[in-house]
Amino acid sequence: MLETVTLVLERAGKPMRVREIHAAAEQLAGEPLLWKSVKAALAVNAQGFEQRFERVRRGYYRVKRTRLSE
């Protein structure tokens, strides 16, 4: 799940709504994905020391920028 969500956001290259991420992840996986699982992957990985995502605003996420890419 985490790799699929990451790939969706990397391909987008911009912040996306959770609903858009969920739909794109389902399309990429070729099967239905649990809404809760996508939301959990985003929420858990948008906090802590090793963040993979950034919460831009309520309901919007993007891949975390590194200092080199800012």
Buried (B, 14 or more C-beta within 10 A) or exposed (E): BBEBBBBBBEEBEEBBEBEBBBBBBBEBBEEEBEEEBBBBBBEEBBEEEEEBBBBBEEBBBBBBEEEEEE
